[in-house]
């Protein structure tokens, strides 16, 4: 076996192992979040469930305004620094400062926004804590995966999920719905503290030129590609507050954990492909096509199976009062499937440094989807969220595929990190 072949096989094995551990950790978090939702729904009813789910979506949506894109950026740069043997201290200082500044702003803004969504002051304050906690989770998780610490990430996914469920039991026993978000905020905070990235000293300092611009384009890309998923839940709370929003939250809680497969895979893809030779058409490579088609087939099986067992699993988990959530779930799964598949070409493009291209292409789908939600919301209510999300995700996927297969221009951002010796 040649040295090049052995190196390629080793890289493939490393990517496979990282994907397994990352996906396992995400699935543990997904199950924990599902149990959390079921517990809140059964203990406190559909109205509390709808309000709580809206605040959870608000936290994820808020993180898209800097913390999550900063995490994607630091993941790519830490992978490059590790591969080169460079120090990543300057990069971590720069992105760490901007991360905490964004958390301060987002946490403060989350309180009045939560109250505007119908929550009282105390749930909104816990919602602000959740905004910061989830932001830290997203940033720290991406950073550790950039250093290929997937096993450690999976371990703390499990430990923090256990803490979440233990705290959930306490909240249910106490019978205080106002602090329903405490368990999830606590779990994410534990993960953040345990896995916050520390600087790694090495040879030359990895350059920070262009880092903030790259992360800035990631903000637009993140909002465009992931924002509609959270807006869909927020729209349900706006257009159909109360019991119907609770039914929507039930469907949302079952549909979105499956999308975590794509999120887990994308977090592995970005650092794994970051130090490969840059390509103007990253989806044309055999490895990328194999990854895209293999993942799409796996996602199709998972989402199809969930749609089939929906009429049985909804009343089993939530009780007979939630059976009307079944058609919502089945319609929702179509859009979530398309959204999940789109995360793969998006990650491949980001790994190749095409953050601006991802931002622009995804923005088209986001704008169209948002227009659909706003236009149809007053007449069809929460179903407008499903329609807008599905249409926007479809347009976004098509645009990403075209970019990944036909792109001819090279972006200047992070030019020095595009290829490695």
C-alpha positions in Angstrom: 0.0 0.0 0.0 1.4 3.4 -1.0 1.9 6.2 1.6 -0.7 8.3 -0.1 -3.3 5.5 0.0 -2.6 4.8 3.6 -2.9 8.5 4.5 -6.2 8.6 2.6 -7.5 5.5 4.3 -6.5 6.9 7.7 -8.3 10.2 7.0 -11.4 8.3 5.9 -11.3 6.2 9.1 -10.8 9.3 11.3 -13.8 11.1 9.6 -15.9 8.0 10.1 -15.1 7.7 13.7 -15.6 11.4 14.3 -19.0 11.2 12.6 -20.0 8.3 14.7 -19.1 9.9 18.0 -20.5 13.3 17.0 -23.7 11.8 15.7 -24.0 9.7 18.9 -23.6 12.8 21.0 -26.1 14.8 19.0 -28.6 11.9 19.2 -28.2 11.8 23.0 -28.9 15.5 23.1 -31.9 15.0 20.8 -33.4 12.3 22.9 -32.8 14.4 26.0 -34.6 17.3 24.3 -37.5 15.0 23.3 -37.9 13.7 26.8 -37.8 17.2 28.1 -40.6 18.2 25.7 -42.7 15.2 26.6 -42.2 15.8 30.3 -43.2 19.5 30.0 -46.2 18.6 27.9 -47.5 15.9 30.1 -46.8 17.7 33.4 -47.9 21.3 32.5 -50.1 20.9 29.4 -50.0 22.1 25.8 -50.0 25.8 26.4 -46.9 25.7 28.6 -45.3 23.3 26.0 -46.0 25.8 23.2 -44.6 28.7 25.1 -41.5 26.7 26.2 -40.8 25.4 22.7 -41.0 29.0 21.3 -38.4 30.2 23.8 -36.2 27.2 23.0 -36.5 28.1 19.3 -35.7 31.7 20.2 -32.5 30.7 21.9 -31.3 28.7 18.8 -32.4 31.5 16.5 -30.5 34.1 18.6 -27.3 32.0 18.5 -27.3 32.3 14.7 -26.6 36.0 15.0 -23.0 35.3 16.0 -22.2 32.4 18.5 -23.0 29.5 16.2 -21.3 31.0 13.1 -18.3 31.9 15.3 -18.2 28.3 16.3 -18.2 27.1 12.7 -15.3 29.5 12.0 -13.3 28.5 15.0 -13.8 24.8 14.1 -12.3 25.3 10.7 -9.4 27.4 12.0 -8.5 25.1 14.9 -8.4 22.2 12.4 -6.1 24.2 10.2 -3.9 25.2 13.2 -3.7 21.6 14.4 -2.8 20.3 11.0 0.0 22.9 10.6 1.2 22.8 14.1 0.5 26.5 14.6 -0.7 28.3 17.7 -4.4 29.1 17.8 -4.2 31.5 20.8 -4.8 34.7 18.8 -7.8 33.2 17.0 -9.4 32.0 20.2 -8.9 35.4 21.9 -10.4 37.2 19.0 -13.5 35.0 18.5 -13.9 34.4 22.3 -14.2 38.2 22.9 -16.7 38.7 20.2 -18.6 35.6 21.4 -19.1 36.9 24.9 -20.0 40.4 23.7 -22.7 38.9 21.4 -24.0 36.8 24.3 -24.4 39.9 26.5 -26.4 41.6 23.8 -28.5 38.6 22.8 -29.2 37.7 26.4 -30.5 41.2 27.2 -32.6 41.4 24.1 -34.1 37.9 24.7 -36.1 39.1 27.7 -38.4 41.6 26.0 -38.7 39.4 22.9 -39.7 36.4 25.1 -42.4 38.6 26.8 -43.6 39.8 23.3 -44.1 36.1 22.5 -46.5 35.8 25.4 -44.2 34.6 28.2 -44.1 36.2 31.7 -41.0 37.8 33.1 -39.6 34.7 34.9 -39.8 32.3 32.0 -38.3 35.1 29.8 -35.4 35.5 32.2 -34.7 31.7 32.0 -35.1 32.1 28.3 -32.2 34.6 28.3 -30.1 32.1 30.3 -30.9 29.5 27.7 -29.8 31.9 24.9 -26.4 32.2 26.5 -26.2 28.5 27.5 -27.1 27.2 24.0 -24.7 29.7 22.4 -21.9 28.4 24.6 -22.8 24.8 23.7 -22.7 25.5 20.0 -19.4 27.3 20.1 -17.6 24.9 22.5 -18.8 21.9 20.6 -17.6 23.1 17.3 -14.3 24.1 18.7 -13.6 20.7 20.2 -14.6 19.0 17.0 -12.2 21.2 15.2 -9.5 19.6 17.3 -10.9 16.2 16.5 -12.1 15.6 20.1 -15.3 13.8 19.1 -15.1 11.2 21.9 -14.8 13.9 24.5 -17.7 15.8 23.0 -19.9 12.7 23.0 -19.1 12.1 26.6 -20.1 15.6 27.7 -23.2 15.4 25.5 -24.2 12.4 27.6 -23.3 13.9 31.0 -25.0 17.3 30.3 -28.1 15.5 29.0 -28.2 13.5 32.2 -28.0 16.8 34.2 -30.8 18.2 32.1 -33.1 15.2 32.8 -32.3 15.2 36.5 -33.2 18.9 36.7 -36.4 18.3 34.7 -37.5 15.7 37.2 -37.0 18.3 40.0 -39.0 20.9 38.1 -41.9 18.5 37.5 -41.9 17.3 41.1 -41.8 21.0 42.3 -44.7 21.7 39.9 -43.4 25.1 38.9 -44.0 25.7 35.1 -42.4 29.2 35.2 -38.9 27.6 35.6 -39.5 24.9 32.9 -36.4 26.1 30.9 -34.0 25.7 33.8 -33.1 22.1 33.1 -32.1 22.8 29.4 -30.3 26.0 30.3 -28.4 24.2 33.1 -27.4 21.3 30.8 -26.0 23.5 28.1 -24.1 25.6 30.6 -22.4 22.5 32.1 -21.3 21.5 28.6 -19.9 25.0 27.9 -17.9 25.2 31.1 -16.5 21.7 30.7 -15.5 22.0 27.0 -14.7 25.7 26.6 -11.6 25.8 24.3 -8.2 26.7 25.7 -5.4 28.0 23.6 -3.0 25.5 22.1 0.6 26.8 21.8 2.6 25.7 18.9 4.9 27.1 16.2 3.9 30.2 14.4 0.7 32.1 15.4 -2.2 31.4 13.1 -3.1 34.6 11.3 -6.4 36.3 12.2 -6.7 38.5 9.1 -10.1 37.9 7.5 -11.4 35.8 10.4 -14.2 38.2 11.4 -15.2 38.8 7.8 -15.4 35.0 7.3 -17.5 34.6 10.4 -19.7 37.5 9.3 -20.6 35.8 6.1 -21.3 32.7 8.2 -23.8 34.7 10.2 -25.8 35.4 7.0 -25.3 31.8 5.9 -26.5 30.5 9.3 -29.5 32.7 9.5 -30.5 31.9 5.9 -30.0 28.1 6.2 -31.1 27.5 9.8 -33.3 30.5 10.6 -36.5 29.3 9.0 -36.6 26.2 11.1 -36.8 28.2 14.3 -39.1 30.9 12.7 -41.5 28.1 11.9 -42.0 27.4 15.6 -42.0 31.1 16.5 -44.7 31.7 13.8 -46.9 29.0 15.4 -46.7 30.8 18.8 -47.6 34.2 17.1 -50.4 33.0 14.8 -51.9 30.2 17.0 -50.9 30.8 20.6 -52.2 28.4 23.3 -53.3 24.8 22.7 -52.6 24.8 18.9 -49.1 26.1 19.4 -48.7 23.2 21.8 -49.7 20.8 19.1 -47.3 22.4 16.7 -44.5 22.1 19.4 -45.3 18.4 19.7 -44.8 17.8 16.0 -41.7 20.1 16.1 -40.2 18.1 18.9 -40.5 14.8 16.9 -39.4 16.2 13.6 -36.4 18.3 14.6 -34.3 15.6 16.4 -33.9 13.8 13.1 -32.4 16.9 11.6 -29.7 16.7 14.2 -28.1 14.0 12.0 -27.3 16.7 9.5 -26.0 19.1 12.1 -23.8 16.4 13.6 -22.4 15.5 10.2 -21.8 19.2 9.2 -19.9 19.8 12.4 -17.5 17.0 11.5 -17.3 17.8 7.7 -16.1 21.4 8.2 -12.9 20.5 10.1 -12.3 17.3 8.2 -12.4 19.0 4.8 -10.9 22.3 5.9 -7.3 21.3 5.4 -7.8 19.6 2.0 -6.9 21.4 -1.3 -9.4 24.0 -2.1 -11.8 23.3 -5.0 -14.0 25.7 -7.0 -16.6 22.9 -7.2 -16.3 20.9 -3.9 -19.3 18.7 -4.7 -17.7 17.3 -7.8 -15.2 15.1 -5.8 -16.0 11.4 -5.4 -15.7 11.7 -1.6 -18.2 14.6 -1.5 -20.7 12.9 -3.8 -20.5 9.6 -1.8 -21.1 11.5 1.4 -24.0 13.5 0.0 -25.8 10.5 -1.6 -25.1 8.2 1.4 -26.4 10.7 3.9 -29.4 11.6 1.8 -30.4 7.9 1.6 -30.0 7.5 5.4 -32.0 10.6 6.0 -34.8 9.4 3.7 -35.1 6.1 5.6 -35.1 7.9 9.0 -37.7 10.6 8.0 -39.9 8.1 6.1 -40.0 5.7 9.0 -40.9 8.6 11.4 -43.8 9.7 9.1 -45.2 6.1 9.0 -45.1 5.6 12.8 -46.3 9.1 13.6 -50.0 8.1 14.2 -48.8 5.6 16.7 -45.9 7.4 18.4 -47.6 10.8 19.1 -50.4 9.5 21.4 -48.0 7.0 22.9 -45.5 9.7 24.0 -47.8 12.7 24.6 -51.2 11.2 25.3 -54.5 11.1 23.3 -55.0 14.9 23.7 -52.1 15.5 21.3 -53.3 13.2 18.5 -54.1 16.2 16.3 -50.4 16.8 16.0 -49.9 13.8 13.7 -50.8 15.6 10.4 -48.6 18.5 11.4 -45.7 16.2 12.0 -46.1 14.4 8.6 -46.2 17.7 6.7 -43.4 19.1 8.7 -41.1 16.1 8.0 -41.0 16.9 4.2 -39.4 20.3 4.8 -37.2 19.1 7.6 -35.9 16.3 5.3 -34.9 18.8 2.6 -33.4 21.2 5.2 -31.3 18.3 6.7 -29.9 17.2 3.3 -29.0 20.8 2.5 -26.7 21.0 5.5 -24.2 18.7 3.8 -23.4 20.7 0.7 -23.5 23.8 2.9 -20.8 22.3 5.2 -18.7 21.2 2.2 -18.8 24.7 0.7 -17.9 26.3 4.1 -15.0 23.9 4.6 -13.7 25.1 1.2 -13.9 28.7 2.4 -17.0 29.6 0.3 -18.8 31.3 3.2 -20.0 34.2 1.1 -21.4 31.9 -1.6 -23.3 29.9 1.0 -24.7 33.1 2.5 -25.9 34.5 -0.7 -27.4 31.3 -2.0 -29.1 30.3 1.2 -30.5 33.9 1.6 -32.6 33.4 -1.5 -34.5 30.5 0.0 -34.7 32.3 3.4 -36.3 35.4 1.9 -38.8 33.4 -0.2 -39.7 31.2 2.8 -40.1 34.2 5.1 -42.4 36.0 2.5 -44.5 32.8 2.3 -44.9 32.7 6.1 -45.8 36.4 6.4 -48.2 36.3 3.4 -50.0 33.1 4.4 -49.9 33.4 8.1 -53.0 35.5 8.6 -55.1 33.1 6.5 -53.8 29.6 7.3 -52.0 30.3 10.6 -49.3 27.9 11.8 -49.4 25.9 8.5 -47.8 29.0 6.9 -44.7 28.2 8.8 -44.5 24.7 7.4 -45.2 25.9 3.8 -42.6 28.7 4.1 -40.0 26.5 5.6 -40.5 23.7 3.0 -40.4 26.1 0.0 -37.4 28.0 1.4 -35.4 24.9 2.2 -36.1 23.5 -1.3 -34.8 26.7 -3.0 -31.8 26.8 -0.7 -30.9 23.2 -1.4 -31.1 23.7 -5.2 -28.9 26.8 -5.0 -26.3 25.1 -2.9 -26.1 22.1 -5.3 -25.7 24.5 -8.2 -22.9 26.3 -6.4 -21.1 23.2 -5.3 -21.1 21.7 -8.8 -20.5 24.8 -11.0 -18.7 27.4 -8.9 -15.8 29.0 -10.9 -14.8 32.1 -8.9 -12.5 31.9 -5.8 -13.3 34.0 -2.8 -10.5 36.1 -1.2 -11.5 35.6 2.4 -9.1 33.6 4.5 -7.1 33.2 1.3 -4.0 32.1 3.3 -5.9 29.2 4.8 -7.5 27.8 1.7 -4.7 25.3 1.1 -2.1 23.8 3.3 1.4 22.6 2.5 
